Amino acid sequence: MSVDNNIFSQNLSSKDFAKLKDFIDESCGIKLSENKRSMVEGRLRKRIRALNLSGYSEYIDLVLSNGSNSAEQMHLIDVITTNKTDFFREPNHFTLMTEKILPYLASTFELGTRETLNVWSSASSTGEEPYTIAMVLANYFGLGGNFNVFATDINTAVLQAAKKDVYTEEKASDIPFDYKKKYMLRSINRADKLVRFIPEIRSKTKFGRNNLKDEKYIVPTQVDIAFCRNVIIYFDAPTQESILNKICSYIKPGGFLFMGHSESVHGMKLPIRNYAPTVYIKE
Ligand SMILES: C[S@@+](CC[C@H](N)C(=O)[O-])C[C@H]1O[C@@H](n2cnc3c(N)ncnc32)[C@H](O)[C@@H]1O
């Protein structure tokens, strides 16, 4: 029997797509709908060629035959996840933080009920969200302020990019000028048009791999603010509720949860109440 080794002429069969969908759902909660099939095909094609495999079936058998969290499974998750993000995305969240939430939390420092302010970006992608948070905190408390930003994501490639901390000037154009001036450095060779954060911002921002579907998270402490933005849209309703309950268990009572503007907690049983649109306070 002749085997068609040209990955460009193959389609991902319904059977293989179903196997892949089950694996992705089980391992990280992401629901792949039928209309994602061609996106998945395209993204896997490159990997199949790099591994010199005969096609989708061989690749899927290889991934699924490996133990959980094998390097290839992590790679598959890296390929499947959608990582769109921006600096100061949904900017009214950061205005609210500066004008209302940080003054309130700062007053609890004065009362002696807090020593360090801990913020968690729970789906941090390539770092734009946690570095934005770090800049906003530095702008409020000063660079020497007692705050930490923990940033986690399931995708190892985006975490690597975030830790590398090198962005194009174009990407950084969403950052207000005075923040750029205070917290960013330009590459020595200006023609590269690259920027990065000053060491004080970088040292306040710690990255780690975390699967929101896991029983336990690696967040080292209870946090005052958790960001869970533009990630639960990829999960079904029961997974959303279970993940949000777990995230809430890492937020101190009286702390805050920020969600994406297109996300809703409607109908879920969670220990939070509404504070502002898409911002919640932990009870
Ligand atoms: C669209 S980005 C959102 C980034 C950022 N929060 C924002 O709003 O700009 C979604 C991120 O969620 C991550 N993600 C998806 N499933 C995850 C899971 N089960 N655990 C942790 N992160 C996950 C993806 O890797 C991706 O980087």
The ligand as an SDF file (V2000), in Angstrom:
LIG
                    3D

 27 29  0  0  0  0  0  0  0  0999 V2000
   -5.7720   35.0230   24.8760 C   0  0  0  0  0  0  0  0  0  0  0  0
   -4.4610   34.8240   26.0180 S   0  0  0  0  0  0  0  0  0  0  0  0
   -4.8720   36.0230   27.2530 C   0  0  0  0  0  0  0  0  0  0  0  0
   -3.6480   36.7140   27.8040 C   0  0  0  0  0  0  0  0  0  0  0  0
   -3.9230   37.8230   28.8220 C   0  0  0  0  0  0  0  0  0  0  0  0
   -4.5550   37.3140   30.0180 N   0  0  0  0  0  0  0  0  0  0  0  0
   -4.7560   38.9250   28.2180 C   0  0  0  0  0  0  0  0  0  0  0  0
   -5.9290   39.0720   28.5660 O   0  0  0  0  0  0  0  0  0  0  0  0
   -4.2330   39.6620   27.3740 O   0  0  0  0  0  0  0  0  0  0  0  0
   -4.9570   33.2850   26.8170 C   0  0  0  0  0  0  0  0  0  0  0  0
   -3.7970   32.5890   27.5460 C   0  0  0  0  0  0  0  0  0  0  0  0
   -4.3350   31.5360   28.3530 O   0  0  0  0  0  0  0  0  0  0  0  0
   -3.4260   30.4500   28.3520 C   0  0  0  0  0  0  0  0  0  0  0  0
   -4.1300   29.2160   28.7570 N   0  0  0  0  0  0  0  0  0  0  0  0
   -5.0290   28.4790   28.0500 C   0  0  0  0  0  0  0  0  0  0  0  0
   -5.4240   27.4120   28.7560 N   0  0  0  0  0  0  0  0  0  0  0  0
   -4.7700   27.4750   29.9470 C   0  0  0  0  0  0  0  0  0  0  0  0
   -4.7720   26.6360   31.1040 C   0  0  0  0  0  0  0  0  0  0  0  0
   -5.5080   25.5120   31.1840 N   0  0  0  0  0  0  0  0  0  0  0  0
   -3.9730   26.9850   32.1410 N   0  0  0  0  0  0  0  0  0  0  0  0
   -3.2080   28.1290   32.0840 C   0  0  0  0  0  0  0  0  0  0  0  0
   -3.1690   28.9510   31.0060 N   0  0  0  0  0  0  0  0  0  0  0  0
   -3.9500   28.6230   29.9550 C   0  0  0  0  0  0  0  0  0  0  0  0
   -2.9120   30.4280   26.9190 C   0  0  0  0  0  0  0  0  0  0  0  0
   -1.6840   29.7420   26.8060 O   0  0  0  0  0  0  0  0  0  0  0  0
   -2.8010   31.9260   26.5970 C   0  0  0  0  0  0  0  0  0  0  0  0
   -1.4940   32.4190   26.7990 O   0  0  0  0  0  0  0  0  0  0  0  0
  1  2  1  0
  2  3  1  0
  2 10  1  0
  3  4  1  0
  4  5  1  0
  5  6  1  0
  5  7  1  0
  7  8  2  0
  7  9  1  0
 10 11  1  0
 11 12  1  0
 11 26  1  0
 12 13  1  0
 13 14  1  0
 13 24  1  0
 14 15  1  0
 14 23  1  0
 15 16  2  0
 16 17  1  0
 17 18  1  0
 17 23  2  0
 18 19  1  0
 18 20  2  0
 20 21  1  0
 21 22  2  0
 22 23  1  0
 24 25  1  0
 24 26  1  0
 26 27  1  0
M  CHG  2   2   1   9  -1
M  END
$$$$
